[in-house]
Amino acid sequence: MSGDATLADLRTVADYQFGAGAGEALFPADEDVTVRRSTSGRPRQVTCDDGRIVSYLTDGRFTLGIEGGRRLRSALPHPEYSVVVGDESAPFVRDGKNVFAKFVGDVGESVRPRDEVVVVHEDDTVLAVGRAELAAAEMRDFSSGMAVKVRSGAGAE
């Protein structure tokens, strides 16, 4: 499989997972990205000069790196695949701490448990990336419980 075919396939997966336009935002045609492969030749990580964009898991889904979160935020309508937090929890989330439901200000309607999400400040600054633990409606309604299991905070990179 050629490098171009691999990127085209990865763009298709991104569009499926995050919505139309996500593939081109994560892996622009005019940028040189590095695809690291497993010993069997399967894509594992996609990186660029600014850091890790995504990891490609064996279940066929991406996990976002901070750079991937930034790219996704710039391409999708606010707040799709995002969880918005305020000043109170922003420093903790930036340092890689989890997001709790009582601090969620807004969340994309389509967010479901186990979805990859970008945690952003109210001013749309990317703070972290991680996995949603609750659905969008639950994040809005609950006053306790973990909303996002943060994988990587922007302050850690």
Helices and strands as residue ranges (DSSP letters): H 3-18, H 22-26, E 34-37, E 43-48, E 51-56, E 62-64, H 66-75, E 82-85, H 90-94, E 99-100, G 101-103, E 104-107, E 116-121, E 126-132, H 136-141, E 146-153, G 154-156
